[in-house]
């Protein structure tokens, strides 16, 4: 295994919002030691040659990085599917045009409420809701496929049921729901309870089966057990951290995923592939026999695997049970 199928690169920790749940604890100014353009091109070249098929250019706010279009264009020239994650507030018609021209095949825009007050509270800026909607319209007008990402926590779980009907008129192609992992500033937010989590996933399963847009649960590996129990096809393991998915921070640190903030090497040392192959942490994550507690004895561990980031943050052991799981085993 020389490279993950999907790589998320935190191109910068700079951001124009102050989101309550921010994994990266982003600030207005970028870190002084972020990967340069040349280092970024080298990273894309290496992972592309090693088998990575999709790259997510993320942040912070990825559009705060002036060379993001050049990076996307280069990754596209290497044959990778280049995608971009944004809060949408900086997406004007001109920006959407540049995104389209750069070869980016999908843009994810974060939307954490169906009302301005909810989304703005989540994002720490009045007007963020309207800016996100404007960004989505600009992208769809330019023919750029849009995915909406929603983070679920206690403060907004009551609005989840309203999302499918709200999103359909926007012309988006996908809704990806992220269940809060308490990392970065997310430590200070109250997550959904186990009862709320279970109810949301069961409701989401009904939406998944009937929606006219793509629906996906992220940081919610139990959803894939639900699919398996209903006899529905499961095309991916619930938690891909360190196996099919990898993450590189703005300063080149390799992590299993953005929420599992355990350093596994730095691409500036011996390159990405060496770190990906040599990390003891990643070896543990790829071995389901290392799982402990009810995750270790669960008959669905090859399908689900539990959220390793949540186990690490809440219990302090990345191989322990997923603390939000309601299944007995």
N, C-alpha and C positions, 0 to 999 in steps of 0.2 A: 504494500500500500504506500504509494509515493506521494499522493496528494488527495485531498477530499474531493468528492464530486461537486460540492458547493462550498465556496469560500466567501465569507463576509469580511470586508476590509473597512475598518473604521478610518476613513480617509482623514478625518480631523475630529478633535473634540470641541472645536469652536461651534457655537450655536447662538442663534438670535432669540431663542425662547429660554424659559427657566422651568422646565417640566418637573413636576413633583416626583415622578417615578424614574427619572433618567438613570439608566444603567451606567452611562459614562460620566455622570456628574459633570456634564458639559458646562463650559464657561464661555464668555463672549470672545475671549482671545484664544488662539490656538496655542498648543504647547510648543516651546521653542525647538524641540527635537523631533518633530514629526517627520515621517518619511518624506524625502524630497521627490520631485517628479521623476528623476532618473531612478531612484530606488523603487518607486512605485511601478515604473515600467519594467524594471528587472523582476520584481515580484510577479507581475502578470505574465511575463515571458516564462518564468520558471514553472509556475503552477499550470499554465496552459500546456506546456510540453509534458508535464507529469500527469495530466489527465483530468484536471479540473474542467468542468463543463459550464458552470455558472458562477459569476462573481456578483456579489451585492456590494455596491459602493454606498457605504453608510456613514454615520457620524455619531455624535454631534449632528450637525446639519451639513450634509454632503455638499450642498450648493454654496457653502461658505468657502469652499476650496476652489480657487480660480481655474485650476488645471483639470477639473473633474471631467470636462468634455473631451479633453485630449486623452485622458486615461481610458474613458469609455470607448473612444474611437480605436485606440490601440488594442484593447482587449477584444473588441469586435473583429479586428483584422487578424487576430490569432485564432478565431473560430469559436470563441467563448460567448455564451449568452450574457450580456452585460445588463445589469439591472441597477436601479438607484432607489435609495430610501430617503425620503424627505418629509418635513412637517408641512410642506406645501405653501408656507407663507411667503416664500421668495419666488414662487412660480408665476411669472407673468406670461403673456403670449409670446414675447421674445425669448424668454428662458425655455418655454415649452418647445419652441422651434429649434433651439440649439440642442435640446435633449433629443429630439426626433432625428436631427441631422447627425448626431454622434453615434447613432446605431443602438442606443439603449432600447431594449425590447419590452421592458415593463418598468413602471415607476410605482412604488408603494408610497401612499400618503397616509399619515397617521391621523385618525379621527377617533376620539375617545368619548364622544357623546353625540346625541342627536339634537341637542339644544346648545345654544351658545354658552349659557352659564356653566354647563357641565364640562364641555371641552376646554373653555377658557380657564376654568379652575385647575384642570388637569395640566394645562400647558403653561400656566403662570403668566398669561398675557391676555388682556382684554382685546377682543377683535380677532383672536387666533382662529376661531371657528369660521368666520366669514372669509378670512384669508385662505384657509385650507380648502373651503368649497370653491373659491375663485381659482385656486391652483388646479384643482381637479378639473374644472370646466376648461381651463386653458389647455391642459394636457389632452383631454378628450377631443377638443376642437382641432388639435394638431394631429389627431390620430394615434396618440401614444396610449397604449393599454395601461389602465390604472388599476391598482390593487389598493384597497383600503385596509390598513392595519389598525386594530383596536386593542388596547391593553385593558384587561378587566381587573378591577380591584373592588373593594367594598363600596367605595363612593359612587361607582357607576354601574354596578352589576344590574341595578333595577332598570337600566335603559337598554340592556342587550336585546330584549325581545323586540324592540322597535327598530333595530338596525336594518334587517333585511328589506322592509318596506321603504325605509328612508333611503337606502343606497340604490335601489333599482332605478329610480328616475335619473340618477346622476350619471348613468352610463358606464359605471365601473364594471370590470370583468371578474373581480374576486374580492372576497372578504376573508381576511386572516385574523383570527382572534388569538391574542397573546395573553396568557394568564400570568399575572404578576409574579415575578421572582424577586425576592427582596435583596437586590444588589444596588450599589450606588445610592442615589437619593431615595430609591425605592424602599430602603430600610425603614424609612420614616412613614411609609404608607401602610394602611391596614389592608391586608389581602382579603380576598373573598374567603368565607368560611368553607370548611369541607362540605357542609350541606349545600351552600350556594354553588360551590364548584361542581358538585355532582349534578345538581339541578340544571345548571347552565350547560354542562356537557350533554346531558340527556336531551335538553331542548335543542341544543346545537345540532345534535344528530338528526333530529327531524328536519331542521333547516337544510342541513347537508344533503338530505335525500330529496328534498322538494324544490330547492332554490334553482333559479335559472342562471345564477352566477356561481363561480367556483367558491367553495367554502372550505377553510382549513383551520384546524386547531393547532396552535403552537405552544410549546412549553406546557402541553397537556397530553402526555403520552397515553394516559388512560383512555383517551378517545379512540385509539387504535385497538384497544381491547374491546371496547364497545362494538366497533365495526366487526371484529373477529367473532364476537359472541352472536352477532346477528347474521353471520354467514356471508358478510360482505367482503369484497376483496381488499386486502391491505397491501399497499404498494411500497411502504416504507416502514422502518422501525420507528417507534414513538420518539425516542431520544437518539439523535444522531451525533451528539457532541463527541468530537474526537475520532469519529469513524467516517461517516459520509459528509460531515460538516466540520469546518474549521473556521477560526476567527483570527485576524491579525489586527492588533491595536494600531493607533495612529503613530506609535513610536516603534512599531515592528515586533511587539511581543506576541507570540503565538499562544492562543488559548483554545480550549476545546469548543467553547462557544462564547458569545458576548456576555452571558450571564454567569458562566462558570469561570470566575476570574482567578484562575490558577496559572501562573506563567509556565510555559512549556518550552521555553527557548526564545531566541530572537532571530528574525530573518537577517539581521545585520551581521550575525556571527558567521554561520556556515550556510546560510540560505534557508529557505522554507522547508525543503524536502528532508534535509538532515534533521531538523528539529522535529518534524512530523513523524519521522521514523524512529528517533532515538529517545523520545520522552517517555519516562516511566509512567507518568500520569496518564498519558494517552494509551499506553499498553493496558493499563488497568481498566480504562473505560471501554476498550474493545473486547474485553473478556467478561462475558456475562456471568461466568462462574465466580467472579470476585464480588458479586452483589451480596449484601447482607440483609438480615431481617426478613420481612415478608416479601420484599422484592427478590431476595435470593431464592426463596422457596416457591415463588409464584409460577404457575404453569404458563403464564403469558409473558414471561420476561423477555423472550425473543421478539415478541410483538411490541410490547410496551417499554419495558426497561426502567420506567420511573424517571422523573426529572432529576438528573444528577446535580444540577445547579441548586435546586431547592433543597436537596438533601445536604449539600455542602454548606449552604448558608444557614439553614435552620438547625440542623443536627450537628454539623461540623465534621461530617464524614461523607465524602462523595459517593461511597459505595453503599451507604445505608438506605433504608426505605424512603420512599417519597412521602414526606409528612402530610401531604394533602390528599393522598389516596384513600378512598373509602372501602375499597375491596378488602376482603378478609385474607385473600391469598390466591 
